[in-house]
Amino acid sequence: MEVEYLLVGQGVAGSVLACKLLERQKSFLVIDNPDLSNASRVAGGLYNPITGRKMVKTWEADALFKALIPFYQQQEQRLKASFFHEKPIYRPFFNQHEQNEWMGKSAEPAFQHFIRAVHQRPYLPDWLHNPYGGLMLNQSGYLDTKTFVSTLRETLIKRGNYRHEQFDARQLNVEKGFTYGDVNFDKIVFCEGRPTVGNPYFEALPFSPVKGELLFIRADVEIDEIINRGVFIIPLGGNEFKIGATYEQNKLDEYPTPQGEEELIVRLKKLIKFDFEVIDRKAGVRPATKDRKPFLGEHPYHKGMFIFNGLGTKGVSLAPLLAEEFLDFVDQSGELNPQVNISRYFSLF
């Protein structure tokens, strides 16, 4: 088999990259073992222009959000599936100072198109703790990552673009052109998430994986918006909600824990006033990086070997634009942002 690209991994990053290759009519093969990593299948999947405890504008938000919404809408049409959910996100204020600050920011051009409303009084007062009101965001929502990844996988299998197997770096021949088993290819891109941490070609990169746990609850309330402050509450329909997420840097397995459940329940009860039932728990390990910026670029010694990884908690937002810029870079028709280019770490190789 001869292809231009071999992609290793098909989480959110690999899936978006595969979609871009389909758009560009490139020949490629994806090698992936979906049983190896759970992160993309259990991710919260939020895309949110105002993030973090300090409620700051997401890095490169204007360019990212201009790209991501039409991209996922196009993929829904291509794959004939529903997985992209546009919903306002409500972020309660912690104090009067935040309320005043965002009243001012709402008039600034840099923020106007991301803000639907600034509530100065409690919103949903019957069940939500928000005495100072809060910020209602536009251009926000969530991607059902499990459905997106699995639906694309089915399409790739039908097209002959996918192999379900564990990639073994020892079988990769990099001496005279690239070969892997019976596959000959021009370029290889590692986008397998956390497993890249043990990849012998990119092990020098300072990954900093983070385990995240989620709860799924059932409650007798009606919520149309996503609530996000200290914990996120995503309405899934049928009185069921996704709650997340924890951040654990030490015990990096993919098993939910009583401690994680307790932490999320404590944080949730600070935000809501209604009773609920826990119906499921999930966990995954995000491929985060030491400087919290993705790892994109070409290996310093093996030309034609690339990485597209480390998108972390904001992978849904980052992937569409970065995948486009990455492929322009691979085709030598564009440059990578220095903040994501792995050239910033070449001294470690």
C-alpha positions as CSV (number, residue, x, y, z in Angstrom):
1,M,0.0,0.0,0.0
2,E,1.3,3.4,-0.9
3,V,0.0,6.7,0.6
4,E,1.3,10.2,1.1
5,Y,0.5,10.4,4.8
6,L,0.5,7.9,7.6
7,L,-1.4,9.2,10.7
8,V,-0.8,7.5,14.0
9,G,-3.8,8.0,16.3
10,Q,-7.4,9.0,15.8
11,G,-8.5,11.0,18.8
12,V,-9.8,14.5,18.3
13,A,-6.5,15.8,16.9
14,G,-6.1,12.8,14.5
15,S,-9.7,13.0,13.5
16,V,-9.6,16.7,12.6
17,L,-6.4,16.1,10.7
18,A,-7.9,13.2,8.8
19,C,-10.9,15.4,7.8
20,K,-8.6,18.1,6.5
21,L,-6.7,15.5,4.4
22,L,-10.0,14.3,3.0
23,E,-10.8,17.9,2.0
24,R,-7.4,18.3,0.3
25,Q,-7.9,14.9,-1.4
26,K,-4.7,13.5,0.0
27,S,-4.0,9.8,0.2
28,F,-3.5,8.6,3.8
29,L,-3.9,5.8,6.2
30,V,-4.8,6.0,9.9
31,I,-3.3,3.5,12.3
32,D,-5.1,3.6,15.6
33,N,-6.0,1.4,18.6
34,P,-9.1,3.1,20.1
35,D,-8.8,0.9,23.2
36,L,-5.4,2.4,24.1
37,S,-6.5,5.9,25.2
38,N,-9.9,7.1,26.5
39,A,-9.3,10.8,26.6
40,S,-11.1,11.8,23.4
41,R,-14.1,9.5,24.0
42,V,-14.8,10.9,27.5
43,A,-13.7,14.6,27.0
44,G,-16.1,17.4,28.0
45,G,-15.7,18.7,24.5
46,L,-16.4,22.4,25.4
47,Y,-15.5,25.2,23.1
48,N,-15.5,28.4,25.1
49,P,-14.0,31.8,24.2
50,I,-13.7,32.9,27.8
51,T,-11.9,30.4,30.0
52,G,-10.2,29.7,33.3
53,R,-10.8,30.8,36.9
54,K,-9.8,34.4,35.9
55,M,-12.1,34.4,32.9
56,V,-9.7,35.4,30.2
57,K,-10.1,35.4,26.5
58,T,-8.9,32.1,25.0
59,W,-5.5,32.3,23.2
60,E,-6.0,33.3,19.6
61,A,-9.8,33.2,20.1
62,D,-10.7,35.3,17.2
63,A,-9.0,33.1,14.6
64,L,-9.8,29.8,16.3
65,F,-13.6,30.5,16.6
66,K,-13.8,31.8,13.1
67,A,-12.5,28.4,11.9
68,L,-14.0,25.9,14.3
69,I,-17.8,26.5,14.0
70,P,-18.0,26.1,10.1
71,F,-15.6,23.2,10.3
72,Y,-17.6,21.0,12.6
73,Q,-20.9,22.0,10.9
74,Q,-19.3,20.8,7.6
75,Q,-18.3,17.5,9.2
76,E,-21.8,16.9,10.4
77,Q,-23.0,17.2,6.9
78,R,-20.2,15.1,5.5
79,L,-20.7,12.3,8.1
80,K,-24.5,12.6,8.3
81,A,-24.4,12.7,12.0
82,S,-25.2,15.1,14.9
83,F,-22.3,15.8,17.3
84,F,-21.8,19.6,17.3
85,H,-24.0,21.4,19.7
86,E,-24.0,25.2,19.8
87,K,-25.1,26.4,23.2
88,P,-24.6,29.6,25.2
89,I,-22.3,29.2,28.2
90,Y,-23.3,31.0,31.4
91,R,-20.4,31.9,33.7
92,P,-21.5,33.2,37.2
93,F,-19.5,36.1,38.7
94,F,-17.7,35.5,41.9
95,N,-18.1,39.1,43.1
96,Q,-19.2,42.6,42.3
97,H,-15.7,43.5,40.9
98,E,-16.1,40.8,38.2
99,Q,-19.5,42.1,37.3
100,N,-18.2,45.7,37.0
101,E,-15.2,44.5,35.0
102,W,-17.3,42.6,32.5
103,M,-19.8,45.4,32.1
104,G,-16.8,47.4,30.9
105,K,-15.4,44.7,28.7
106,S,-18.8,44.1,27.0
107,A,-18.4,47.4,25.3
108,E,-14.9,46.6,23.9
109,P,-14.7,45.5,20.2
110,A,-12.4,42.6,21.2
111,F,-15.1,41.0,23.4
112,Q,-18.4,42.1,21.9
113,H,-19.0,39.3,19.5
114,F,-18.3,36.7,22.2
115,I,-20.8,38.2,24.7
116,R,-24.5,37.6,24.5
117,A,-25.4,39.4,27.8
118,V,-24.0,40.5,31.1
119,H,-26.5,39.6,33.8
120,Q,-26.3,42.0,36.8
121,R,-28.9,40.0,38.8
122,P,-29.1,36.3,39.5
123,Y,-29.9,34.1,36.5
124,L,-32.0,31.0,37.1
125,P,-32.2,31.9,40.8
126,D,-34.4,28.9,41.8
127,W,-31.5,26.5,41.4
128,L,-28.2,28.3,40.7
129,H,-25.9,30.1,43.2
130,N,-25.1,33.3,41.3
131,P,-25.9,36.3,43.6
132,Y,-23.8,38.7,41.4
133,G,-25.2,37.6,38.1
134,G,-22.9,36.3,35.4
135,L,-21.6,36.4,31.8
136,M,-23.6,34.7,29.0
137,L,-21.4,33.8,26.1
138,N,-21.9,33.5,22.3
139,Q,-20.0,31.2,19.9
140,S,-19.8,28.5,22.5
141,G,-21.1,24.9,23.1
142,Y,-19.7,21.4,23.0
143,L,-18.6,18.7,20.7
144,D,-19.8,15.2,21.4
145,T,-16.3,13.9,20.9
146,K,-17.2,10.2,21.2
147,T,-19.8,10.4,18.4
148,F,-17.5,12.6,16.2
149,V,-14.5,10.2,16.5
150,S,-16.5,7.0,16.1
151,T,-18.6,8.2,13.2
152,L,-15.5,9.4,11.3
153,R,-13.8,6.0,12.1
154,E,-16.7,4.2,10.4
155,T,-16.3,6.4,7.3
156,L,-12.5,5.9,7.2
157,I,-12.9,2.1,7.5
158,K,-15.3,2.1,4.5
159,R,-12.9,4.1,2.5
160,G,-9.9,1.9,3.3
161,N,-8.2,4.7,5.2
162,Y,-8.1,3.0,8.6
163,R,-6.4,0.1,10.4
164,H,-7.3,-0.9,13.9
165,E,-4.0,-2.0,15.4
166,Q,-1.4,-1.0,17.9
167,F,1.4,1.1,16.3
168,D,4.8,-0.4,17.1
169,A,7.6,2.2,16.5
170,R,10.1,-0.7,16.3
171,Q,8.6,-1.6,12.9
172,L,9.0,1.8,11.5
173,N,11.7,2.0,8.8
174,V,13.1,5.5,8.5
175,E,16.4,4.8,6.6
176,K,15.5,5.0,2.9
177,G,12.0,6.4,2.7
178,F,9.3,5.5,5.2
179,T,7.9,2.0,5.5
180,Y,5.7,0.4,8.1
181,G,4.9,-3.2,7.4
182,D,3.3,-3.3,3.9
183,V,2.8,0.5,3.9
184,N,5.0,2.9,2.0
185,F,4.4,6.6,2.7
186,D,6.1,10.0,2.3
187,K,5.1,11.6,5.6
188,I,4.2,10.3,9.1
189,V,2.3,12.3,11.7
190,F,2.1,11.3,15.3
191,C,-1.2,12.5,16.8
192,E,-2.0,9.7,19.2
193,G,-2.5,11.8,22.3
194,R,-1.0,10.6,25.6
195,P,0.8,7.5,24.0
196,T,3.2,9.9,22.3
197,V,4.8,10.3,25.7
198,G,6.6,7.0,25.2
199,N,7.3,7.6,21.5
200,P,11.1,7.2,21.0
201,Y,11.1,9.9,18.3
202,F,9.5,12.6,20.4
203,E,10.2,11.5,24.0
204,A,12.3,14.6,24.5
205,L,9.3,16.9,24.4
206,P,8.1,18.0,27.8
207,F,4.6,16.5,28.0
208,S,2.7,17.0,31.2
209,P,-0.3,14.7,31.0
210,V,-3.3,15.5,33.2
211,K,-6.0,13.0,34.3
212,G,-9.6,14.3,34.2
213,E,-12.7,12.7,35.7
214,L,-16.3,13.3,34.7
215,L,-19.6,12.6,36.4
216,F,-22.9,11.9,34.6
217,I,-26.0,12.8,36.7
218,R,-29.7,12.8,36.4
219,A,-31.8,15.6,37.9
220,D,-35.3,16.9,37.6
221,V,-34.5,20.3,36.2
222,E,-34.6,22.0,32.8
223,I,-31.4,23.6,31.6
224,D,-30.8,24.9,28.1
225,E,-27.4,26.6,28.7
226,I,-24.1,25.2,29.7
227,I,-23.1,26.4,33.2
228,N,-19.4,26.8,33.7
229,R,-17.7,28.1,36.8
230,G,-15.5,25.9,39.0
231,V,-17.3,22.9,37.3
232,F,-19.1,22.6,34.0
233,I,-22.7,21.4,33.6
234,I,-23.5,20.2,30.1
235,P,-27.2,19.3,29.4
236,L,-27.4,16.1,27.4
237,G,-31.2,15.8,27.2
238,G,-33.5,13.5,29.1
239,N,-32.7,15.3,32.4
240,E,-29.1,14.0,32.1
241,F,-26.0,16.1,32.5
242,K,-22.3,15.8,32.1
243,I,-20.2,17.3,35.0
244,G,-16.5,18.0,34.9
245,A,-13.7,18.0,35.3
246,T,-10.9,17.2,37.7
247,Y,-7.2,17.8,37.1
248,E,-4.8,15.1,38.4
249,Q,-1.1,15.1,37.5
250,N,0.1,12.2,39.6
251,K,-1.9,9.0,39.2
252,L,-2.3,8.9,35.4
253,D,-4.6,6.0,34.8
254,E,-8.0,6.0,33.1
255,Y,-10.1,4.8,36.0
256,P,-12.6,7.0,37.9
257,T,-12.0,7.3,41.6
258,P,-14.1,7.9,44.7
259,Q,-11.9,11.0,45.4
260,G,-12.6,12.4,41.9
261,E,-16.3,11.8,42.4
262,E,-16.3,13.5,45.8
263,E,-14.3,16.5,44.5
264,L,-16.8,17.1,41.6
265,I,-19.8,16.7,43.9
266,V,-18.4,19.2,46.4
267,R,-17.8,21.7,43.6
268,L,-21.1,21.1,42.0
269,K,-23.0,21.7,45.2
270,K,-21.4,25.1,45.5
271,L,-23.0,26.0,42.2
272,I,-26.5,24.4,42.3
273,K,-29.4,24.1,44.6
274,F,-31.1,20.9,43.3
275,D,-30.9,17.3,44.1
276,F,-29.3,14.8,41.7
277,E,-28.3,11.2,41.2
278,V,-24.9,10.1,39.9
279,I,-25.5,7.6,37.1
280,D,-22.0,7.1,35.6
281,R,-18.3,8.1,36.0
282,K,-15.6,8.4,33.3
283,A,-11.9,9.2,33.3
284,G,-9.2,10.0,30.7
285,V,-5.7,11.4,30.4
286,R,-5.3,14.6,28.4
287,P,-2.1,15.0,26.4
288,A,-1.2,18.4,27.9
289,T,2.2,20.0,27.7
290,K,4.5,21.7,30.1
291,D,3.9,25.2,28.7
292,R,0.3,24.5,27.9
293,K,0.8,25.1,24.2
294,P,0.4,22.3,21.5
295,F,3.3,20.4,20.0
296,L,3.3,20.8,16.2
297,G,6.1,20.5,13.7
298,E,8.8,18.4,12.0
299,H,11.3,16.2,13.8
300,P,14.7,18.0,13.8
301,Y,16.6,15.0,12.3
302,H,14.0,12.8,10.5
303,K,12.6,14.9,7.7
304,G,9.1,13.9,6.8
305,M,8.3,12.9,10.4
306,F,5.8,15.2,12.2
307,I,3.9,15.6,15.4
308,F,0.4,17.1,15.9
309,N,-0.3,16.6,19.5
310,G,-0.5,18.2,23.0
311,L,-3.8,20.1,22.4
312,G,-4.9,19.4,26.0
313,T,-8.2,20.6,27.4
314,K,-8.9,22.9,24.4
315,G,-8.4,20.4,21.6
316,V,-11.9,20.9,20.2
317,S,-11.2,24.7,19.8
318,L,-7.6,24.4,18.7
319,A,-7.7,21.5,16.2
320,P,-9.5,23.0,13.1
321,L,-7.3,26.1,12.7
322,L,-4.1,24.4,13.8
323,A,-4.7,21.4,11.5
324,E,-5.1,23.8,8.5
325,E,-1.9,25.7,9.4
326,F,-0.1,22.5,10.1
327,L,-0.8,21.0,6.7
328,D,0.2,24.3,5.0
329,F,3.5,24.0,6.9
330,V,3.9,20.3,5.8
331,D,3.2,21.3,2.2
332,Q,5.8,24.1,2.6
333,S,3.2,26.8,1.8
334,G,2.9,28.3,5.3
335,E,4.6,28.8,8.6
336,L,3.7,27.6,12.1
337,N,3.1,29.9,15.0
338,P,6.3,29.9,17.0
339,Q,4.3,29.3,20.2
340,V,3.2,25.9,19.0
341,N,6.2,24.9,16.8
342,I,8.3,22.2,18.5
343,S,11.4,24.1,17.3
344,R,11.1,25.8,20.6
345,Y,12.3,22.6,22.2
346,F,14.9,21.4,19.6
347,S,17.7,21.9,22.2
348,L,16.2,18.9,24.1
349,F,16.6,16.4,21.2
